[in-house]
């Protein structure tokens, strides 16, 4: 009998994947995350908000390029 994955497990897995991806990269955008991890933009946005609220990531605005970059904290 196969075990099924719950929606909560999927959400937690997506959150961990996103955090690890940001941690490994120097500069990353929401679009990079969505494309490389094959996740929807709303999924990425929701998880980024949650990670930022928990103090695990920080948004940095690159004034030269007028873009937002994300950094992960250890």
N, C-alpha and C positions, 0 to 999 in steps of 0.2 A: 504494500500500500504506500503510495506517494504522500509525502508531507507537503502541505501547501504553505506558501509564504503569505503572511498576513500583510495587509496594507501598512501597518505600523512598521513592520520589518523592512518593507520596501522604502518607506520614508527615511528610516534610520540609515539604511544602506546608502541612499542617495546623498544624504547629509554628509556621511563619512567620505564618500567618493569626492564630493565637491570640496570639502575641507582639505583632503589630502592633495587634490589637484592644485589648489591655491598654494598650499605649503611648498610643493615641489617647484612651482614656477616663480620667476621674479616678478613679471608683470602679467596680469591676466584680466580679461574683460568678461562680462556676462556672456557675450556671444561666443568667446573662446570656450568657455566651460560647457555651454549648451552643445556646441558643435563637437568638441572632442569627446565628451562623455555621452553623447547621443541622448540628451535630456531636453525637455521642452523649456523654453524661456520662462514660462510661469513657474515651473518646478525649480529652476535655478534661482529665480528672484525670491521666491518664498524661503528657500533654504538660506540664501545669503542674508536675508533680513533676520532670520533666526540666529544664524552664526554671529552676526553683528551685535544683536541684542545680548547674546551670551558673552560678548567680549572676545570672541575667538578670531575675528577678522576685523580689518579696518579698511575703509575706503579712502583712497588717496587720489586727489584730483590733480592730474598732470596739466598744469596751466599752459605749457608749451604746445601740447597737442589737444587741449580742451577735452580730455577723456578721463574717465574714472578708472582707476586701477585698484586691485584688491590685494591685500597682504594678510597672511595668516600669522597669528602669534603662537609661540611655543607654549 
